[in-house]
Amino acid sequence: MERIKRLDVYQKGVLLFMCVMVLGFTGMYLPRILRVGFAYQDTILVPHQENGSMVYEGELQGEPVRFTVSEDRTVVFQYGSRRYGPYTAKEDPAAIPKDEELAERMTGVEICRGSEILFRGGVLAVEDLYMLYREDGSLENIPLLDIDENGIAPVEPTAETILKLLHGPELTHRGNGLLWFGAVLLCALNALSILFEEELFRWNLQFVIQDVSHAEPADWEILSRRIGWTIAAAGALIIFLAGME
């Protein structure tokens, strides 16, 4: 505590900024990391069992959102008061594009919304990524990339989303714990360099001069320390922000 009292206003300000930053971002990271589920657009839908069906629930664009995957392999999507589906998918080898080079690695699929065919073609699955080729060999467009005049992406699920849900989607979470740890570590090292600036200064000098006990830092040395502390604190802030998604 006595060491902190000897610090000047700038040093105390940097330490306070880093403490607030660590506490604030830790409070924001924890809910994101602990909320594990299906990543849909800009949200995480948490899964649970309900009456024999798998349900993925959350909130999207301020409205409650819910996917229900039934035992009979149908998918129903609810967004607020609106209901979409039911969606179904069935394998059909005849749907695979005939002239596509990767045809042998594809699975023929027909995806319907009620009696309406939404997609018919070949599906190439690579882990949790699905590449959809229509019967004519063209790639299926991804509606989620289309933004309306209000800058909002449509909420209705794509054919790829339906396939992921039917095959059991990979669960994930938001927030990068490794980046959080890196930012906290950077703050800790920066705090130590502030609290023990004189000890570190003389430690480095012992490899250059003989009598380090009488050495005094030049103005440039003092300025460079402050620049370094500022850059480190700003770098930690950037790392914290980068790890939020």
C-alpha positions as CSV (number, residue, x, y, z in Angstrom):
1,M,0.0,0.0,0.0
2,E,2.9,2.4,0.8
3,R,4.3,1.7,-2.6
4,I,1.1,2.8,-4.2
5,K,1.0,6.0,-2.2
6,R,4.4,7.0,-3.5
7,L,3.1,6.9,-7.1
8,D,2.3,10.1,-8.9
9,V,-1.2,11.0,-10.3
10,Y,-0.4,9.6,-13.8
11,Q,0.8,6.3,-12.5
12,K,-2.2,5.9,-10.2
13,G,-4.5,6.8,-13.1
14,V,-3.1,4.1,-15.3
15,L,-3.4,1.5,-12.5
16,L,-7.0,2.6,-11.8
17,F,-7.8,2.4,-15.5
18,M,-6.4,-1.1,-15.8
19,C,-8.2,-2.3,-12.6
20,V,-11.6,-1.0,-13.9
21,M,-10.9,-2.5,-17.3
22,V,-10.1,-6.0,-15.9
23,L,-13.1,-6.0,-13.6
24,G,-15.5,-4.7,-16.2
25,F,-14.4,-7.0,-19.0
26,T,-14.3,-10.0,-16.7
27,G,-18.0,-9.2,-15.8
28,M,-18.8,-9.1,-19.5
29,Y,-16.8,-12.2,-20.5
30,L,-18.2,-14.6,-18.0
31,P,-21.8,-14.6,-19.2
32,R,-20.6,-15.0,-22.8
33,I,-18.3,-17.8,-22.1
34,L,-20.7,-19.7,-19.8
35,R,-23.6,-19.4,-22.3
36,V,-23.0,-22.4,-24.5
37,G,-25.3,-23.2,-27.4
38,F,-26.0,-23.0,-31.1
39,A,-24.6,-19.9,-32.8
40,Y,-27.4,-18.4,-34.9
41,Q,-26.8,-15.0,-36.6
42,D,-25.7,-12.7,-33.8
43,T,-26.8,-14.7,-30.8
44,I,-26.3,-18.0,-28.9
45,L,-29.4,-20.3,-28.6
46,V,-29.1,-22.5,-25.5
47,P,-30.3,-26.1,-26.0
48,H,-32.5,-28.2,-23.7
49,Q,-34.9,-31.2,-24.0
50,E,-38.6,-30.5,-24.0
51,N,-41.3,-33.3,-24.4
52,G,-38.8,-35.5,-26.4
53,S,-37.7,-32.6,-28.7
54,M,-34.5,-30.7,-28.7
55,V,-35.2,-26.9,-28.2
56,Y,-32.7,-24.1,-28.9
57,E,-33.8,-20.8,-27.3
58,G,-32.5,-17.3,-27.0
59,E,-33.1,-13.7,-28.1
60,L,-32.5,-12.2,-31.5
61,Q,-33.0,-8.5,-32.4
62,G,-34.9,-8.0,-29.2
63,E,-37.3,-10.8,-29.8
64,P,-37.5,-14.3,-28.3
65,V,-36.3,-16.9,-30.7
66,R,-36.7,-20.7,-30.6
67,F,-35.9,-23.7,-32.7
68,T,-37.7,-27.0,-32.0
69,V,-36.2,-30.2,-33.5
70,S,-38.7,-33.0,-33.1
71,E,-38.1,-36.7,-32.9
72,D,-39.7,-37.1,-36.3
73,R,-36.9,-34.9,-37.7
74,T,-38.9,-31.8,-38.3
75,V,-37.8,-28.3,-37.4
76,V,-40.1,-25.5,-36.3
77,F,-38.7,-21.9,-36.0
78,Q,-40.4,-19.3,-33.8
79,Y,-39.4,-15.6,-33.8
80,G,-41.5,-13.5,-31.5
81,S,-45.1,-14.3,-32.4
82,R,-44.2,-15.5,-35.9
83,R,-43.9,-19.2,-36.7
84,Y,-41.9,-20.7,-39.6
85,G,-42.0,-24.3,-40.8
86,P,-42.3,-27.1,-40.3
87,Y,-39.0,-27.8,-42.2
88,T,-38.1,-31.3,-43.2
89,A,-35.2,-32.8,-45.0
90,K,-34.8,-36.1,-46.8
91,E,-31.9,-37.8,-48.7
92,D,-32.3,-38.1,-52.4
93,P,-29.3,-39.3,-54.4
94,A,-31.0,-38.2,-57.6
95,A,-30.6,-34.5,-56.4
96,I,-26.8,-34.5,-56.6
97,P,-25.5,-32.4,-59.5
98,K,-24.5,-34.7,-62.3
99,D,-21.5,-32.7,-63.7
100,E,-20.0,-31.5,-60.4
101,E,-16.5,-32.6,-59.8
102,L,-17.2,-33.3,-56.1
103,A,-20.4,-35.2,-56.8
104,E,-19.0,-38.4,-55.4
105,R,-18.5,-36.8,-52.0
106,M,-21.9,-35.2,-51.8
107,T,-25.1,-36.3,-50.2
108,G,-28.3,-35.6,-52.2
109,V,-30.8,-33.7,-50.1
110,E,-34.3,-32.2,-50.5
111,I,-35.3,-29.6,-47.9
112,C,-38.9,-28.5,-47.7
113,R,-41.0,-26.0,-45.8
114,G,-44.3,-27.7,-45.6
115,S,-45.0,-28.8,-49.2
116,E,-42.7,-26.1,-50.7
117,I,-39.2,-27.2,-51.8
118,L,-36.6,-24.7,-50.4
119,F,-33.5,-26.6,-51.6
120,R,-32.8,-29.6,-53.7
121,G,-29.3,-30.6,-54.6
122,G,-26.0,-32.0,-53.2
123,V,-24.5,-31.2,-49.8
124,L,-20.8,-31.3,-49.1
125,A,-20.2,-31.4,-45.4
126,V,-16.8,-30.5,-43.9
127,E,-17.1,-30.7,-40.1
128,D,-19.8,-28.1,-39.2
129,L,-19.6,-26.4,-42.6
130,Y,-22.1,-27.3,-45.3
131,M,-21.7,-26.4,-48.9
132,L,-24.9,-26.6,-50.8
133,Y,-25.0,-27.1,-54.6
134,R,-28.3,-27.0,-56.5
135,E,-29.2,-29.6,-59.0
136,D,-27.8,-27.4,-61.8
137,G,-24.4,-27.2,-60.0
138,S,-24.7,-23.6,-58.8
139,L,-24.0,-22.7,-55.2
140,E,-27.0,-22.1,-52.9
141,N,-27.2,-18.4,-52.0
142,I,-27.1,-17.6,-48.2
143,P,-30.0,-15.3,-47.3
144,L,-28.3,-14.3,-44.0
145,L,-25.9,-12.2,-46.0
146,D,-28.7,-10.2,-47.6
147,I,-29.5,-7.1,-45.6
148,D,-32.8,-5.3,-45.9
149,E,-33.3,-1.5,-46.3
150,N,-33.3,-1.1,-42.5
151,G,-29.9,-2.9,-42.2
152,I,-31.4,-6.0,-40.6
153,A,-30.7,-9.5,-41.7
154,P,-33.7,-11.8,-42.3
155,V,-34.4,-14.1,-39.4
156,E,-35.9,-17.1,-41.3
157,P,-33.4,-20.0,-41.3
158,T,-31.5,-21.1,-44.3
159,A,-31.2,-24.6,-45.7
160,E,-27.8,-24.9,-44.1
161,T,-29.2,-24.0,-40.7
162,I,-31.9,-26.7,-41.0
163,L,-29.3,-29.3,-41.9
164,K,-27.1,-28.3,-38.9
165,L,-30.1,-28.6,-36.6
166,L,-31.1,-32.0,-37.9
167,H,-27.6,-33.4,-37.6
168,G,-26.9,-31.9,-34.2
169,P,-25.1,-28.5,-34.4
170,E,-21.7,-27.9,-33.0
171,L,-22.2,-25.9,-29.7
172,T,-20.1,-22.9,-29.1
173,H,-19.9,-19.7,-27.0
174,R,-19.0,-16.1,-27.5
175,G,-16.0,-14.5,-25.9
176,N,-12.4,-15.7,-26.3
177,G,-11.1,-16.9,-23.0
178,L,-7.5,-17.0,-24.3
179,L,-7.6,-13.3,-25.3
180,W,-9.1,-12.4,-22.0
181,F,-6.3,-14.1,-20.2
182,G,-3.7,-12.4,-22.4
183,A,-5.2,-9.0,-21.7
184,V,-5.3,-9.6,-18.0
185,L,-1.7,-10.8,-18.1
186,L,-0.6,-7.7,-20.0
187,C,-2.3,-5.5,-17.4
188,A,-0.6,-7.4,-14.6
189,L,2.8,-7.1,-16.1
190,N,2.2,-3.4,-16.8
191,A,1.1,-2.9,-13.2
192,L,4.3,-4.5,-12.0
193,S,6.4,-2.3,-14.2
194,I,4.7,0.7,-12.6
195,L,5.0,-0.4,-9.0
196,F,8.6,-1.5,-9.4
197,E,9.9,1.0,-11.9
198,E,13.0,1.9,-9.9
199,E,13.9,-1.7,-9.1
200,L,13.6,-2.6,-12.8
201,F,15.5,0.5,-13.8
202,R,18.5,-0.5,-11.6
203,W,18.3,-4.1,-12.5
204,N,18.7,-3.3,-16.2
205,L,21.6,-0.9,-15.4
206,Q,23.6,-3.4,-13.5
207,F,24.6,-5.0,-16.8
208,V,25.7,-1.6,-18.2
209,I,27.3,0.4,-15.3
210,Q,29.0,-0.4,-12.0
211,D,27.5,1.9,-9.5
212,V,23.8,1.6,-10.0
213,S,22.8,2.9,-6.6
214,H,23.6,6.5,-7.6
215,A,22.2,6.4,-11.1
216,E,19.2,8.7,-11.8
217,P,16.8,8.3,-14.8
218,A,17.0,11.0,-17.4
219,D,13.9,12.9,-18.6
220,W,13.8,10.7,-21.7
221,E,13.8,7.6,-19.6
222,I,10.9,8.8,-17.5
223,L,9.0,9.8,-20.6
224,S,9.6,6.5,-22.3
225,R,8.3,4.6,-19.3
226,R,5.0,6.6,-19.4
227,I,4.7,6.0,-23.1
228,G,5.3,2.2,-22.5
229,W,2.6,2.1,-19.8
230,T,0.1,3.9,-22.0
231,I,0.8,1.6,-25.0
232,A,0.5,-1.5,-22.8
233,A,-2.8,-0.3,-21.3
234,A,-4.2,0.6,-24.7
235,G,-3.0,-2.8,-26.1
236,A,-4.9,-4.6,-23.3
237,L,-8.0,-2.7,-24.1
238,I,-7.8,-3.7,-27.8
239,I,-7.2,-7.3,-26.9
240,F,-10.2,-7.3,-24.5
241,L,-12.4,-5.9,-27.3
242,A,-11.1,-8.3,-29.9
243,G,-12.0,-11.3,-27.7
244,M,-15.5,-10.2,-27.0
245,E,-16.9,-11.8,-30.2
